[in-house]
């Protein structure tokens, strides 16, 4: 598995511990209706979902106050609706969306207060605007955006408080090239990570700090990252809610978490991973994002469900694609991003899309 196959999140993996299998629950009110082709990936923003289907169509749901759903309005969307065709990949920031089309053009919509859309303005956009050509991959941080072009150059724009883009630390509202010889990228809330042609993983700002000598998968949260090398899962960064396990408050050396891991994802302060087809969760759980029928934080991993083939996370949500191609969600539901007519915190998985 090449690192280019990263499960990319905006902004959320983890150890092995006591198992508590949670039964999936389909809420009786307004059950979701499948919208055709199978789901292939999901980008999870702060209160919204971008759902990419196998026929390259993009569906969205959730909060839309800044136009992040790219449907031409500011109206929140309580059910899943189609907004665009010919889409190759998507990534969600806190309040903005990046959409990579099959022709290699990159488009953006939503909040633009620090230039994270990259269109040369700070004006929010309810309809997606074209930003770049020749793009291979994209990843949205909290309020910044990153793009990997087909020539291996890395471009970043938006929030620059940490000096991610340049030493002036002022917002940048157009794409700025910051590196070359890049193969894959993942954006966290504050830090950007990239695999370069030497197969090492580098962290930005700076771009000279090596965080791993090799990795096949990587996920980035608010102030932590997780990576998988030869099936072993490692974590580094802040561990304030136990998202890296029971170790130190801050893990700087890449502490080993588990073995036999096939997929990872990271929310703001929680971690999720797949092992032997089962979903495990760890970290902050104040919105039910662990999916273990509680809202108690977990410093040891909890086994949540079996039959899982992909996992996605962001902000305070976890979204799971099961082997039967159904899509399930848990965690924050304040904007109905997981299910309509359900409480603001969903601690057991509910059906988001039937896959039919």
ZIZI-V339709 format. One record per residue. N is the residue number from 0. PHI is phi in whole degrees, -180 to 180 (NA if undefined). Layout:
N;PHI  N;PHI
This chain:
0;NA  1;-75  2;-63  3;-64  4;-91  5;-45  6;-82  7;-98  8;-125  9;-84  10;-118  11;NA  12;NA  13;-178  14;-116  15;-111  16;-162  17;-66  18;-102  19;-138  20;-77  21;-105  22;-76  23;-68  24;-122  25;-101  26;-69  27;-73  28;-85  29;47  30;-60  31;-64  32;-107  33;-60  34;-119  35;111  36;-61  37;-67  38;-75  39;-114  40;-159  41;-137  42;-106  43;-111  44;-98  45;-84  46;96  47;-151  48;-124  49;-115  50;-114  51;-101  52;-103  53;-67  54;-96  55;67  56;-99  57;-109  58;-117  59;-140  60;-164  61;114  62;-70  63;-147  64;-62  65;-108  66;84  67;-67  68;-82  69;57  70;-108  71;85  72;-142  73;-110  74;-82  75;-63  76;-124  77;-86  78;-132  79;-77  80;-132  81;-81  82;-126  83;-161  84;-113  85;59  86;-102  87;-97  88;-158  89;-138  90;-148  91;-121  92;-90  93;-64  94;-136  95;-139  96;-128  97;-114  98;-129  99;-99  100;-91  101;-66  102;-88  103;86  104;-88  105;-108  106;-123  107;-144  108;-150  109;111  110;-62  111;-142  112;-64  113;-122  114;80  115;-68  116;-80  117;81  118;-99  119;85  120;-131  121;-121  122;-94  123;-63  124;-127  125;-89  126;-116  127;-63  128;-115  129;-75  130;-115  131;-143  132;-109  133;66  134;-96  135;-96  136;-155  137;-139  138;-155  139;-103  140;-88  141;-55  142;-137  143;-142  144;-135  145;-137  146;-137  147;-104  148;-86  149;-65  150;-89  151;85  152;-86  153;-108  154;-122  155;-139  156;-158  157;109  158;-57  159;-138  160;-57  161;-89  162;80  163;-60  164;-97  165;-158  166;-74  167;-73  168;59  169;-110  170;-57  171;-124  172;-103  173;-136  174;-58  175;-126  176;-73  177;-122  178;-163  179;-132  180;58  181;-104  182;-109  183;-160  184;-139  185;-145  186;-104  187;-99  188;-64  189;-115  190;-115  191;-114  192;-124  193;-145  194;-93  195;-104  196;-66  197;-86  198;72  199;-87  200;-103  201;-113  202;-112  203;-122  204;-64  205;98  206;75  207;-111  208;-83  209;-90  210;-101  211;-158  212;-76  213;-164  214;-162  215;-107  216;-145  217;-149  218;-139  219;-130  220;-105  221;-63  222;-139  223;-152  224;-139  225;-131  226;-143  227;-118  228;-129  229;54  230;86  231;-93  232;-99  233;-127  234;-133  235;-146  236;108  237;-73  238;-127  239;-69  240;-119  241;80  242;-66  243;-111  244;105  245;-91  246;-79  247;-65  248;-60  249;-135  250;-108  251;-104  252;-102  253;78  254;-71  255;-72  256;-112  257;-163  258;-120  259;71  260;-92  261;-112  262;-162  263;-139  264;-156  265;-137  266;-96  267;-57  268;-139  269;-136  270;-128  271;-141  272;-155  273;-111  274;-138  275;53  276;79  277;-111  278;-94  279;-122  280;-133  281;-162  282;113  283;-70  284;-141  285;-68  286;-111  287;88  288;-66  289;-71  290;75  291;-103  292;71  293;-133  294;-127  295;-98  296;-61  297;-126  298;-97  299;-121  300;-67  301;-120  302;-78  303;-104  304;-160  305;-106  306;70  307;-106  308;-115  309;-155  310;-138  311;-136  312;-149  313;-179  314;47  315;-118  316;-130  317;-125  318;-127  319;-126  320;-103  321;-90  322;-63  323;-87  324;71  325;-85  326;-112  327;-126  328;-135  329;-152  330;107  331;-57  332;-135  333;-63  334;-114  335;58  336;-72  337;-101  338;-159  339;-77  340;58  341;-128  342;-59  343;-66  344;-120  345;-110  346;-98  347;-127  348;-61  349;-121  350;-72  351;-101  352;-149  353;-81  354;72  355;-130
